[in-house]
């Protein structure tokens, strides 16, 4: 089972492109239930390109994949954490499969993973033709570069403000595999 992840603080590649790609895969595969059977996308708040940044970026993806293969258990969340230079955990936060996000619903400390519960994201992503856009919920959920959207090869991903990305609104024919970037 592939575990895809993308840092929402990625300064080089906007996460909206990865979300649009995942939505296009869902469309081709026949919906989210079919896609979740073989792949999950996790979006890590505050995590920069390939790790680092202000968000918790350490997590154990190999164990999650091994549990899927050996126990038949797909990950319902990943436990992410921030560690200091001494290897001590300084913050923890669960990350849930897209389109769910961790929301502090308890009013507890923001660095405590127990303060969070999964809620369906309302972030705007227009992927392949026919997908429903999500509306933006958390103004910090998308990196400022992602606000401008991304242009794929024939695929339009719209910005969080609904402006086209410059691809002229072209969409791939139904069933076509789309390469982003």
N, C-alpha and C positions, 0 to 999 in steps of 0.2 A: 504494500500500500504506500503510494507516494504521500509524503507529508510536505506540502508546499508552505513556505513561510515568507513573509515580506515585512520588513520594518516600515512602520508608518512614518518614521522620521528619516527615511532614505533620501539623502540629498542628491542622488544621482539618477535613480530610476523611480518614478512616481508609482506608488502602490496602486493607483487607480488602473494602471495597465494590467497588473496581475489580477485584480478583481475582475476586470473586463474579460481577460483570458479565461478565468475560472467560470464565469457566467457563460461564455461561449462553449466551453467544454460541457457544462450542464445542458445547454440547448442541444448539442450534438448527441449527447448520451441519453437524452430523454427526460431530463429533470434532475433536481437536487438529490432525490432519494437514490437514483441510479448512480450518480457521481459519487456520493458519499460512501458507496459500497467499495470503491477502489481508491479514492483520493480525498484529502482534506486540505483546506487552505486555512492557515493561521496568520492573522495580522497582529504584529507586535507593536503596541503603542510606544512611541518615543525611540524606537530602535533605528539606528542609522544603517547605511549600506554595509551589508555583510557583518553586522553586529556593532556594538558600541552605541553611543548616543546617550540619551537621558533615561531611557526606559530599561526595564529588566530584560537582558538579552541572553542569559544562560538558561538552557533547557535541555532535557534529555530525549531527543528525537529517536536515537537508536533503540532505546527501551520501548518507546511507544510503538515503533515499527515491529520490533520483535514480539511484543504482546499481540499485535494484530495477526502476525503469522502463526505464532505458537499457541495462542489462546483464543484466537478469533475475536479479540476485543479491539474495536477501533477506538482511537483516543477521543474522548468527549471534551477534553481540555488538555492543555500543556501547562505545567507549573513552571513559570519563568521566574528568574531571580536576578538581582543585581548583586555582584560580589565586589568587595574592596580588594586592594592590592595584596592583602594577607589571605585572601580566599574566603573571607567571612561573608555570609549572606547579609546584605543590608536592606533589602526589600524583596518582596515576593508579590506575584500577581498571576492569577490564572489567565490563560488565553484560550478562547473557545473557537471552534470552527466557524469560518465565514458562513453566513452573515451575522453570527452572534458576536457580541463584545462583552467584556467584563465591565460591570457598572457597580460602583460603590453604592449599594442599597442599604447598608447598615449604618452609615455614618461613622464607621470605624476608621482607624488609621489608614491612610492611602498606601502605606508601605506593607500592610498586612494582607496577604492573599485571602484571608477569611472575611474580609470586608466586601468581597465582590460576589455577584451572582450574574449568570448569563442573561442577556437581553438581546432581542433581535435588533440589529443595527438598522438605522434609517439613513445611512450614508448613501449618497447618490452615486450610482454606477449604472451606466447604460452600456451593456455589452453587445452581444450579437443581436441581430434582428429579433424582435419579439420578446426580449427580456424586459422585465419591469424595473424601472429605476428605483433606487432606494433614496430617500430624502436624508439630508445631512442631520445628524443628531448632535454630535460632539464637535465643536469648532476646532478642537485640537487633534481630532482623529485622522485628519488628512494633512500631509505636509504641504506647505505653501506652493511648492512646485507642482504638486498634484492638482491644485486648484485650476491650473491652466489646462489640465487634461493631457491626454496622450494621443498620438495618431499612430494607428497600426496600418498594416498593409491592407487597405480597403475596409478597415474597421474604425468606427467612430466611438470613442469613449468621451462622454461629456464631462465638463468640469462640474464641481459642486455647485456652481452658480447657473448651470444649464446652458452655458455658451458652447457652441460647437468648437471642436479642436482644430479645425482647419482642413479636414479631409473632405469637405464639401458634402458631408452627410452620407457618403457612400457606405453601403453595408454589404457584407459578403452574401452571396447566394446561400439559400438555406442548405445546411449540411456541409458547407465548405470549411475546411480547417484553416484557421487564421494564424499567421505568425505576427506577433506584435513587435514593434521596434524596428 
